[in-house]
Amino acid sequence: MGEDITLGGNTWEEAKASYNGAIETLNSEAEKYVNQEYAYDGRCVGSIPTIQNGKFINKNKVKDSEENIRDILDTVSIPEKYTIPTGWISRDTGCYNTDINCTIDRTALNEANMRLTGQYYWLASRFVDVYTSNVSFYVMREIESEYQDTYYMCYVRSNGDEGGCSYTRGLRPCISLKSNIIQITGGDGLSENTAYTIGR
């Protein structure tokens, strides 16, 4: 696990900017763990893992519900039955819609029995939930068994109130190693006790 990363903000605008930029922010933080001598690239777990020549070529993109890889998704509009927040001239929130980025990594980690760490950590994936009383915008994070969806970056309530929150969670980097230099020398990666051993 890497260091803790804080996302969100105290105001709607700060939190919205953090929410929209979360995937790039988390991947940028993961890149700091790349040793250029031994590795090509880094990304945050939960981003799209497509590799080409050692680079994660789609890590800052998003996968929509139909599994198309896109640069960005459409933004979310406030339902007609909601009051528009004061000062807004449109129902468009400017916040990107739900993606399914994290499904590939989450499935792979489940199959390898490596998903649970005993700590919260971010997934580079976004989620929108529309309730009767509010619209909430989340950046995914992982915990002991399921997504912890009670924490959100920003929200709009049905009465027109808006706001933002910030949360600090761990970073779980994924590193693309240079296979001609670093190789798996032992372990099967199926549990903590049989984790991969790597070396030159």
N, C-alpha and C positions, 0 to 999 in steps of 0.2 A: 504494500500500500504506500502511496505517496503522501505528501502533506495535505492538510485540510484546505479546502477551497471554499470561499464564501461567494454565493450567488444571490441576486435579488437586490432590493433597495428599500428605503423608507418611504418613498413616494411612488405613485403609479408610474411616472415617466422613468425613474431610475430602475424600477423593477422590470418594467416592460423592456427596456434596453438590454438588461441583463438576461432576461428570458429569451429574447430574440437572438442574442449573441452567445448563448450558453454553449452550444456545440463547438463553435470556434474557440471560445475561451478555454473550455476543458481540454480540447485537443492541443491548444497552444501550451498549456501547463504540462501536459504529458510529454510534449516534445523536449522539455527541459531535462528529461531523464535519459535522453539519447546520448550515448557515448559514440561519437562519430567513428572511432577506431573499430568498434565492434558491432554497430547497429546502423541501419539505414534511416529508420523513421519511428515515430511514436504517435499514439493516439490514445484517447480516453476510451475505456471499455463502454460499449453501448453505441459507439459510432459505427458507420458502415466499414467493414473490414476488407474491402476489395484491395488486393495487392498487385502491383505491376512494377517489376524491376526493383522490388524491395520497398517501394513507397505505397502508402495507403492513399490511393488516388481519389477516393470518394469520401474521405473521412469528414469533411466539412459540409457534405451534402445531406439530403434527407430522402428517406424512402416513404412514399405515400401509402395509403391503405390498399392500393392496387399493386404495390411493390415496384412502382416506377421510381427511379432515382432522379431527383430534381435538385436544382440549386436552392430553391426556396418553395414553401407551400403557400397557398392562399391564406389571407388573414381572416380572422374571425369577426363576425358582426354581432352586435348586441341584439337579442330578440326584440321584436316589436312591442311585446308586453312590458318590457323594461323601460324605466325612465332613463333618458340619456344624461350622463353626468354633466354638471354645470360647465359651460365653456366648450363642450364638444359640438362640432358642426355636422358630425356624421356618426352613424352607428358602427362604423368600422373601427375596431380597437387598434388595428396596426399590429396585433400579435399573431404570429404564425400558428397554424392549426397543428393538430396531432400528427406525429410521424410514427413509424414503426421501426425506427433504427435499431432499437435495442434487442429485437427479437432474435437476431442471429447470434449475438454474443450470449444472450441469456440461455438459449437452447444449448449452445456449445458448452457453457459452464455447467449447466445442469447435467449434461451427459458425462462430463468429466468429474462430476461431484466437486466442483471448485467454486461454486457460486457464493456460498456462505462464508463470510470472513469474520463474523462476530462484530463487525463494525458497519456503520452506514457508509455508503460510497455513492458517488454520482454516476449516473448513466447518461451518456451524451444523446439524449432523446427527450422530446417534449410531448406534453399531454394537455389537452383541454377538456374540462368537464363543465357541462351546462346543467345547473340545478334550477329548481323553481325560484330560489332566492338569490342566486348569484352565478356568475360565470368565472371560473377559476383557471389559471394558467400555471402549469407545473413544469419543472424540470425533473425528470425521473431520478429516483435514487433507490438504492437497494438496501434491504435490511434482512433480518433473520429468515423470513420465509416469503414475504410478498412485497409488492410495491408499497411504499408508505405515502399514500396519496392525501394525507391530511395536511400536508405542508405545501404551500403554493407561493409562487413568486409575486403574482399580482392578481387582482380580482375586480369585478364590477358587480355591485349588488343591484337587485331589482328596483330599489328605490333611488338609484342614481349615484350612490356612494361608490367611490373607487379607492384603491389603496395598494400598497406594496409591502412585502415582507422579505427578509433575508435569512438564509440558513447556511450553516457551515457543515460540510460533509467531507469525507475522504476522497482522494483521487486514486483511481486504479489504472495505471498506465498499461498499455499494450505496446510492446516493442518489437519491431521487425529486425531480427538479428542477421548479420552477414554470415550466411551458411558456409562460405568458404573459409571463414575464420573461427566461428563459434558453432559447435555441434552438440547435439544431445549425446551425452556419454553414459547416461543411466536413468533409471526411473521410468515410470509409465504415465505420470501426470494424472493418475486417477484419484489420488488422495494426498493429503498433506504428508503422510508417511512415505508415500512412493512418488513424491514430486520429481519432476525432471531434474537431472543434474546436467549442467552444461559446462563446456570447457573448450579449450583450443584443440 
